[in-house]
Amino acid sequence: MPRPMKWRNVCSLPEYNEFGPLGLRSRSRETVEMTVDEYETIRLMDLEGLTQEECAKQMNIARTSVTATYAEARHKAAMAIVEGKRLVIEGGNYRICEGNYP
């Protein structure tokens, strides 16, 4: 039986959750879906400058989980940018964090 997935603490929901190329033809393009917890790893490490260990502590998950989540998030962001796909941020296994986080 697989281990149950841990809830991931997310302290900042995205203000905007859809991104994509401009123009009329962009509506017909494929969509890349990024989860809120994947977004949170990018926010914490790339914007806030946290290490993987600090990010893991804040999100209440293992550092190895942060590594995998971050890699998947960056892959999805790159795919959206390079291939001109629409990026939508929604869903995931998260809860809004409690405590004194930025």
Buried (B, 14 or more C-beta within 10 A) or exposed (E): EEEEEEBBBBBBEBEEEEBBBEEEEEEEBEEBBBBBBBBBBBBBBEEBEBEBEBBBBBBEBEBEBBBBBBEBBBEBBEBBBEEBBBBBBEEBBBEEBEEEEE
